[in-house]
């Protein structure tokens, strides 16, 4: 089965940086879009950034200019470089990927999430 495993979260001071990674494993024919979402306690999950297979990107307004999404197709991995972090960025960050597992229909997969805490 396909799995997404995230890493890179942790505690960082305001103004600091973190780099999140999400690696897909399993039987994968193709990965289309790869996204980062975040969810704070008691809040709805919200889209942070999206990157298409060809490299085009989209960002939520609240992170544009601070965060950069990228991907390494050879490694089936998506990254989120987070700079100039604010306390408001504190949340669990999830990756989401649209994947064709083995030539069958396209499906969406979620990572388990990684905690990002921005605090002095």
FINU-801228 format. One record per atom (N, C-alpha, C, O): x, y, z; residue in three letters. Coordinates in steps of 0.02 Angstrom, whole numbers, plus 50000, padded with zeros to 5 digits. Each point is the difference from the previous one (the first is absolute). Example, Ala and Ser with C-alpha at 12.3 -4.5 7.8 and 13.67 -1.06 7.14 Angstrom:
<torros>
506604971650390ALA 499555005950000ALA 500455006050000ALA 500524999950033ALA 499305005449931SER 500425005950003SER 499615005550037SER 500255005550008SER 
</torros>
This chain:
<torros>
500414994150000UNK 499595005950000UNK 500445006250000UNK 500584999950020UNK 499135005649958UNK 500365006349998UNK 499975003250069UNK 499485000150033UNK 501085002749987UNK 500055003650063UNK 500375006549989UNK 500465000449959UNK 499345004750078UNK 500365006350002UNK 500265001050071UNK 499634999750048UNK 501025001549957UNK 500325000850065UNK 500315006950003UNK 500425001749959UNK 499385002350091UNK 500245006850008UNK 500555000350053UNK 500034995850045UNK 500395009149948UNK 500525001250049UNK 500215007349996UNK 499825003649953UNK 500554998650097UNK 500285006750000UNK 499675004950046UNK 500255005650008UNK 499204992650023UNK 499685004550046UNK 500395000850064UNK 500484996350013UNK 499315008450028UNK 500335001150063UNK 499845006950028UNK 499555003449977UNK 500854998550072UNK 499935006550033UNK 500495004949971UNK 500604998549993UNK 499165007349990UNK 500435005249972UNK 499785006850027UNK 499415001050015UNK 501065003549991UNK 499845006850023UNK 499705004249945UNK 500124998749941UNK 499495006350077UNK 499745004549949UNK 500565002949958UNK 500525001950025UNK 499364998349910UNK 500515002249953UNK 500464994549976UNK 500395001149954UNK 499564993150075UNK 500414994449981UNK 499744996349940UNK 499515002149969UNK 500824992450015UNK 499844996149941UNK 499964992650016UNK 500344997550045UNK 499264999049917UNK 499954992850001UNK 499904997549929UNK 499735003549958UNK 500494990550031UNK 499904996749935UNK 499654993450011UNK 500274995450031UNK 499125004049944UNK 499614994050005UNK 500104995649939UNK 500105002549944UNK 499884991050067UNK 500064995249945UNK 499424995150005UNK 499764998450054UNK 500034999249889UNK 499504994849996UNK 500184995349944UNK 500015002049941UNK 500134991850076UNK 500214995149951UNK 499454994849989UNK 499734997250048UNK 500115001549890UNK 499524994949983UNK 500354993449985UNK 500524999949968UNK 499204994750057UNK 500284993449988UNK 499444995249980UNK 499415001550008UNK 500794992849967UNK 499534995049976UNK 500034999449925UNK 500455002649967UNK 499054993950007UNK 499964999249928UNK 499675006149969UNK 499405001150008UNK 501005002949958UNK 499785006449974UNK 500175000449926UNK 500584999349980UNK 498915001949980UNK 500125001249930UNK 500165007349986UNK 500465001749964UNK 499155002750067UNK 500085007249987UNK 499715003950059UNK 499514998050031UNK 500815007649983UNK 499745004750049UNK 499855006649965UNK 500435003049968UNK 498954999250038UNK 499815006349969UNK 500135005750050UNK 500585001250017UNK 498905002150005UNK 500115005550047UNK 500224997550068UNK 499814994550021UNK 500605009550012UNK 500194998850069UNK 499875006550039UNK 500215005449978UNK 499464993950078UNK 499775005850038UNK 500254999750071UNK 500174994750026UNK 499865011250005UNK 500085000650072UNK 499395003450029UNK 499785005249976UNK 499944991750076UNK 499465002950039UNK 500245000950071UNK 500514997350020UNK 499125006650017UNK 500155000650071UNK 499355000550039UNK 499485002249974UNK 500554995850088UNK 499415000150043UNK 500215001650072UNK 500384996350031UNK 499365009249994UNK 500105001850070UNK 499454996850042UNK 499474998549974UNK 500655000550090UNK 499504996950043UNK 499345003849998UNK 499985006150008UNK 499484990249981UNK 499345003049997UNK 499845003749936UNK 499475002949994UNK 500994997049959UNK 499905003649937UNK 499934995149942UNK 500184994150005UNK 499565008449940UNK 499954996049940UNK 500674999449966UNK 500435004550005UNK 499674990049961UNK 500604999149961UNK 499995004849940UNK 499495000749967UNK 501075002550019UNK 500035004949947UNK 500604998749954UNK 500524997750022UNK 499375003849915UNK 500534999049951UNK 500535005350008UNK 499855006050006UNK 500784991949995UNK 500575004550006UNK 500335001249933UNK 500125005749980UNK 500024988949984UNK 500355000649937UNK 499884993849958UNK 499854994650026UNK 500225006249909UNK 499894994549953UNK 500535000449946UNK 500185005449976UNK 500064988850003UNK 500464999649944UNK 499784994549954UNK 499884994450021UNK 500085007249915UNK 499804995249949UNK 500604995849979UNK 500585001550017UNK 499284993449946UNK 500544995549979UNK 500525003649958UNK 500594998250001UNK 499195006849960UNK 500465003849959UNK 500365005650036UNK 500445003149971UNK 499384998150092UNK 500365004950039UNK 499635006550014UNK 500255004150038UNK 499184997049931UNK 499635006250014UNK 499744999850072UNK 499834994750026UNK 500145011150005UNK 499845000550071UNK 499445004950013UNK 499885004649961UNK 499784994350095UNK 499515004650026UNK 500085000450075UNK 500164995150033UNK 499725010949995UNK 500095001150071UNK 499405003650029UNK 499685004149968UNK 500174994250094UNK 499525003950037UNK 500295006950014UNK 500605000950006UNK 498965004149998UNK 500235006850010UNK 500405000950064UNK 500465004050002UNK 499384992250049UNK 500325001050064UNK 500714997250004UNK 500345001050050UNK 499884995549898UNK 500684997449999UNK 500405002449940UNK 500614998849997UNK 499075004349957UNK 500355002149939UNK 500575004850017UNK 499925004850037UNK 500664993849934UNK 500595004050014UNK 500414997350057UNK 500585002150009UNK 499154993450031UNK 500364997050056UNK 500134992649991UNK 500534997550020UNK 499004999049949UNK 500064992849991UNK 500134998449927UNK 499795003649955UNK 500574990950034UNK 500144997649933UNK 499884992649997UNK 500294996150039UNK 499295001849915UNK 499884992949990UNK 500424997649941UNK 500075003649950UNK 500194990550055UNK 500404997149946UNK 499914992450002UNK 499724997350047UNK 500534999549902UNK 499944992749998UNK 500594997049964UNK 500325003149957UNK 499834990750060UNK 500514996149968UNK 499654993849974UNK 499874995350037UNK 499995004649899UNK 499614994649972UNK 500374993350003UNK 499694994750006UNK 500975005549989UNK 500394993950004UNK 499944996750068UNK 500074993950006UNK 499815010250046UNK 499944997450068UNK 499284999650023UNK 499874997950057UNK 499655003949900UNK 499305000250019UNK 499895003950064UNK 499644997950045UNK 500685007849959UNK 500015004050061UNK 499815007249985UNK 500215002949950UNK 499394999950095UNK 499835007049997UNK 500285003550063UNK 500024997050053UNK 500195009249939UNK 500295003850054UNK 499625006550010UNK 499675002549955UNK 500374999950105UNK 499745006650016UNK 500525003850040UNK 500114998550059UNK 500215006349910UNK 500485004250034UNK 499625005950031UNK 499695003949964UNK 500354996650101UNK 499635005150037UNK 500495004950031UNK 500404998150043UNK 499575008149935UNK 500425005250026UNK 499585005450034UNK 499395000349990UNK 500935003850049UNK 499675005550035UNK 499384997650036UNK 499465002949995UNK 500614991850042UNK 499434996850033UNK 499715004550054UNK 500365003550035UNK 498994996249970UNK 499625003750050UNK 499644995250046UNK 499914994249984UNK 499895008350074UNK 499634995850046UNK 499354997549969UNK 499774994550017UNK 499955009349938UNK 499384998049967UNK 500104994049953UNK 499514997049979UNK 501115001350006UNK 500144994249958UNK 499984993550040UNK 500064994649970UNK 499885005850095UNK 499984994050041UNK 499404995749981UNK 499435002350001UNK 500704991549982UNK 499484995449977UNK 500324993249986UNK 500614999349999UNK 498974995949990UNK 500224993749972UNK 499985000749924UNK 499495001949972UNK 501064996649996UNK 500065000649928UNK 499944993149968UNK 500344995350020UNK 499235004249930UNK 499874993849966UNK 500175000749926UNK 499875005249969UNK 500414989650003UNK 500064999949927UNK 499444995849971UNK 499734995550032UNK 500095006149908UNK 499484996649963UNK 500234999249928UNK 500245004749969UNK 499694989350005UNK 500234998649932UNK 499474996449960UNK 499674995550025UNK 500265006649913UNK 499574996549953UNK 500434995149962UNK 500465001949963UNK 499404991650046UNK 500444994749977UNK 499624994949960UNK 499444998050018UNK 500874999849928UNK 499784994149964UNK 500424994250026UNK 500594999649984UNK 499114995950055UNK 500414994950034UNK 500364995249953UNK 500604998850008UNK 499044998449944UNK 500294994849958UNK 499674999749932UNK 499934994649971UNK 499875011150003UNK 499655000249937UNK 499255000350006UNK 499655000549950UNK 500104999250112UNK 499285000650012UNK 499815007250012UNK 500385004649986UNK 499034996450040UNK 499745006750008UNK 500405004450047UNK 500334997550046UNK 499635008949942UNK 500335004950042UNK 499675000350069UNK 499395000050006UNK 501035000250045UNK 499765000350069UNK 500395005250040UNK 500575001749984UNK 499105000850067UNK 500335004650045UNK 500244996650063UNK 499664995650027UNK 500935006349997UNK 500304997150059UNK 500245005550047UNK 500275005149978UNK 499644993750086UNK 500225004750052UNK 500594997250038UNK 500044994050013UNK 500425010450005UNK 500514998350047UNK 499735000250071UNK 499435002150011UNK 500974995650036UNK 499784999650069UNK 500035006750037UNK 499715000750053UNK 500635004049919UNK 500075006650029UNK 500635000750042UNK 500244995250029UNK 500025010849972UNK 500585001650041UNK 499885006750035UNK 499775004849969UNK 500384995450095UNK 499865005950040UNK 500525005449989UNK 500604998850003UNK 499165007249984UNK 500425005949997UNK 499775004950054UNK 499425002150001UNK 501034999650043UNK 499855004750053UNK 500485005949996UNK 500614999150002UNK 499115006849993UNK 500395006149996UNK 499895003950064UNK 499465002650013UNK 501054997750028UNK 499945003250065UNK 500685002250025UNK 500514996849986UNK 499505008650050UNK 500615002450031UNK 500124996950068UNK 500505001550033UNK 
</torros>
